[in-house]
Amino acid sequence: MKKNKNIPLNLKEQINSRIGLICSIVVMLLLVLVFHQLDYQLIQKPADQAAKEAAKQKEKAEAAAKAPEISTATVVAVGDNLFHDSLIESGKSDSGTWNYDKIYENVKDEIQAADIAMVDQETVFTTDHDAVSGYPSFATPTEVGDALINAGFDVIESATNHIDDYGYDYMAQTLNYWKTSHPDVPVLGIHETEEDANSVKVLEVNGIKISFLDYTYGTNNSGAGEGKEYMIDIFEKDKVASMIQKAKENSDVLIFVAHWGKEMEPMPTEYEKEWATFLMQQGVDVVIGGHPHTLQPYGTMSDKEGHSMLIFYSLGNFVSTQESFDALLEGMGCFTIQKTVQNGKTTVEILDPEVKPMVMHYNKDAGVFSPYMLSDYTEELASQHEVRTVLGDDSFTLANLQARFKEIMSLSVKPSTNTDLLDVTFNSDGDMVNSNGEYVDDTWSVSAANAQDDTAADNSDSSDDSSDSSDDSSDSSDDYDYSDSSDNSDESDYSDESDYSDDSDYSDDSEY
């Protein structure tokens, strides 16, 4: 009989066997835990994080779709920078280095605070100090251009009646000065080449593309010469319409500068009003007017399709030594462009329009020349103004300046639906002529002298509504709404303690 080979394990061996089994189980569990952790760290956790990040991005995208993206740009514009002889003299020095920075010292904070600042440079520039002239034809030293840039101006308007005072050569000097000394500054209204004349100046500010055009009614001389008609932008209906459409295709908003109107007339002429309506019909957003050398009202025109156009008919002068009350009362046009993007749709609004009153102060004997914001002007300064000697009285006061500003801003302007004057041109005497060279009468233009009477008649309880609208289509329109500056006047800002009356016959021919 064989022996049983399955000999029972002793107690020690049994314990060791069980320990080995337990260790194996523990190792297996640890391996499972390690692999599980590795799976979480390398696969599941990144996947969870990616899912959470995707959810956050989705939430942000949804929030962005609901919340509009808003951008703004502030704009200021001033009137005519017109250097007469005494102003030119004020910047000279014995060393031969000329400088005009001090002239703009009192207003440069307002200028530099804006995202875009615009100025009408009325005259050509020259580098030849022996060739400068302050009247009757104007040639201004280039140092004035440097002073404008140092003051904070970003856009230069140049389509004016004085731009060809010295013909092609000085226009070429002017363009070369800007190109070499300040190449990044857009110069409007004059062009070195025909290609440039057919292009549109565009600035992008805070994500808003702003285009600019600048046209004049005409010039004092014969332009730049035969074959160079492109050098000056002169009002011509088809050309203006074409350039407006080109500008609108490449920008969010269009600012149109217009050199127009009657000198020393605070009321917009029929020519201005007809062109204003035409510009609104073409889709212009803002019009900045100049040339009358005096303030005119401002307002907003709108049509039935919902398009609105802010219009400053004239901001008056900026720097000059003209010698009438109205020529020294000036304005700074201000507004904000707001661009809103929401759900893929872009809208642009013109907000907070206003004209801030200014005054051009000078005393030639003291060598003082500087525009002021009217809010910074004082009766003491007014008493030192040289124009008091010219006027022969003490009517030039701060109180009268405030009252006159309020009076001009309260003039009521009614849009025109006429088109008679869109095709006229101007001869060297400044008279309107038709295509046959025949004089065109503009006697139906409303003047400031009777504008107040018209306003009173409109508000009279006894006025006959049917007769008010039957005769003069230029004064009323069912197609357009107009909100003028009288609606925006803050009477608390201005003193009415003294009655201002502009009864004096100010003759200023020597200063134009």
QUILINDA-V361556 format. One record per run of one state. SS is the DSSP state (h for helix, s for strand, l for the rest). FROM is the first residue (numbers start at 1). TO is the last residue. If there is no record, write none. Layout:
# QUILINDA-V361556
[[SS	FROM	TO] [SS	FROM	TO]]
This chain:
# QUILINDA-V361556
[[l	1	10] [h	11	66] [l	67	68] [s	69	81] [l	82	84] [h	85	90] [l	91	100] [h	101	104] [l	105	107] [h	108	113] [l	114	115] [s	116	121] [l	122	123] [s	124	126] [l	127	128] [h	129	131] [l	132	132] [s	133	134] [l	135	137] [s	138	141] [h	142	151] [l	152	154] [s	155	157] [l	158	166] [h	167	181] [l	182	185] [s	186	188] [l	189	189] [s	190	190] [l	191	193] [h	194	197] [l	198	200] [s	201	205] [l	206	207] [s	208	216] [l	217	228] [h	229	231] [s	232	232] [l	233	233] [s	234	234] [l	235	236] [h	237	249] [l	250	252] [s	253	259] [l	260	269] [h	270	282] [l	283	285] [s	286	290] [l	291	294] [s	295	295] [l	296	297] [s	298	303] [l	304	307] [s	308	312] [l	313	314] [s	315	315] [l	316	316] [s	317	319] [l	320	324] [h	325	328] [s	329	342] [l	343	344] [s	345	363] [l	364	367] [s	368	373] [h	374	376] [l	377	378] [h	379	383] [l	384	386] [h	387	391] [l	392	397] [h	398	409] [l	410	424] [s	425	426] [l	427	431] [s	432	433] [l	434	438] [s	439	439] [l	440	447] [h	448	459] [l	460	464] [h	465	468] [l	469	472] [h	473	475] [l	476	479] [s	480	484] [h	485	488] [l	489	490] [h	491	493] [l	494	508] [h	509	511] [l	512	512]]
